[in-house]
Amino acid sequence: MTNADVITQTLELVVDKLGDPAPLVYERLFKQRPDLEEMFFMDSDGGVRGSMLQQCFDCIFDIAADGILCGSVIPSECQRHEEYGVEADLFVSFFTTIRDTFRDMLADAWTPQMEEAWSTLLADLAGVQAKAA
């Protein structure tokens, strides 16, 4: 099973167990960085958060497979988020927040293969961000 397969399997398990993971991902983010929650004050229906998480999933699937999209999306989004006062490192660390949320949600169902695939994915994402810096 490839890392892309393992990442896909992780996301499928999360959705099967919980449905939409956005509320838990953002709950964790705001616990880690309460200052970020105020940036979403106009996002009363969660649409912006959902859209941002979907874009992260697009990057996750891309980088786990061939990395064609992320080479341009990550640098562009890092730059755009810096205009809002979000440092590039924080932008990329959001992917770690996603992984950690999923790991906690799946608990005993989280496998060593998942840990390895997600660690590789996070290293690859950090590499893309570092090239852009």
C-alpha positions in Angstrom: 0.0 0.0 0.0 1.4 3.4 -1.0 1.5 6.5 1.3 -1.2 8.0 -0.9 -3.4 4.9 -0.2 -2.8 5.1 3.5 -3.6 8.9 3.5 -6.8 8.2 1.6 -7.7 5.3 4.0 -7.1 7.7 7.0 -9.5 10.3 5.6 -12.1 7.7 4.8 -11.9 6.3 8.3 -12.2 9.8 9.8 -15.3 10.6 7.6 -16.9 7.3 8.4 -16.4 7.8 12.1 -17.2 11.5 12.4 -18.5 12.9 9.1 -17.2 16.5 8.7 -13.9 16.8 10.6 -13.7 20.6 10.3 -15.2 21.4 13.7 -12.7 19.2 15.6 -9.7 20.4 13.5 -10.5 24.1 14.1 -11.3 23.4 17.8 -7.8 22.0 18.1 -6.3 24.9 16.2 -8.0 27.5 18.3 -6.9 25.7 21.5 -3.3 25.8 20.3 -3.6 29.4 19.0 -6.6 31.3 20.5 -5.4 34.4 18.7 -6.4 32.9 15.4 -10.0 32.4 16.2 -10.7 36.1 16.0 -9.6 36.0 12.4 -12.7 34.0 11.6 -15.2 36.4 13.3 -17.2 36.9 10.1 -17.3 33.1 9.3 -20.5 32.5 11.1 -21.6 29.5 9.1 -18.1 27.8 9.0 -18.0 28.1 5.2 -14.5 29.8 5.1 -13.1 27.2 7.5 -14.6 24.4 5.4 -13.2 25.8 2.2 -9.8 26.2 3.8 -9.8 22.6 5.1 -10.9 21.4 1.6 -8.0 23.1 0.0 -5.7 21.5 2.6 -7.2 18.1 1.6 -6.5 18.9 -2.0 -2.9 19.6 -1.2 -2.7 16.5 1.0 -4.0 14.2 -1.8 -1.7 16.0 -4.3 1.5 15.8 -2.3 0.8 12.2 -1.3 0.5 11.3 -4.9 2.7 13.4 -7.2 3.0 16.9 -5.8 2.2 18.8 -8.9 -0.4 21.2 -7.4 1.2 21.9 -4.1 4.4 23.3 -5.6 2.4 26.4 -6.6 -0.5 26.4 -4.1 1.5 26.2 -0.9 3.8 29.2 -1.7 0.8 31.2 -3.0 -1.3 30.5 0.0 1.6 31.2 2.4 2.1 34.6 0.8 -1.7 35.3 0.9 -1.9 34.3 4.5 1.0 36.5 5.4 -1.1 39.5 4.3 -3.5 38.5 7.1 -0.7 38.2 9.6 -0.3 34.5 9.5 3.3 33.4 9.2 4.2 30.8 6.6 5.4 28.3 9.3 2.0 28.5 11.0 0.2 28.0 7.7 2.1 24.8 7.1 1.8 23.7 10.7 -2.0 23.6 10.1 -1.4 20.3 8.3 0.1 18.9 11.5 -3.0 20.0 13.4 -5.1 18.0 10.9 -2.9 14.9 11.4 -3.0 15.2 15.2 -6.8 15.6 15.1 -7.2 12.6 12.9 -4.8 10.5 15.1 -6.7 11.4 18.2 -10.1 10.7 16.5 -9.0 7.3 15.3 -7.2 6.4 18.5 -6.5 2.6 18.4 -7.4 2.5 14.7 -4.3 4.7 14.0 -1.7 2.4 12.6 2.1 2.6 12.3 1.6 2.8 8.5 -0.6 5.9 9.0 2.0 7.5 11.3 4.7 6.9 8.7 2.6 8.1 5.8 1.6 11.3 7.6 5.1 12.0 8.8 6.4 11.7 5.2 3.5 13.9 4.0 4.3 16.6 6.6 8.0 16.5 5.8 7.2 16.9 2.1 4.8 19.8 2.8 7.5 21.5 4.9 9.9 21.0 2.0 7.6 22.7 -0.4 7.2 25.6 1.9 10.9 25.9 2.5 11.6 26.0 -1.3 9.2 28.9 -1.5 10.7 30.9 1.3 
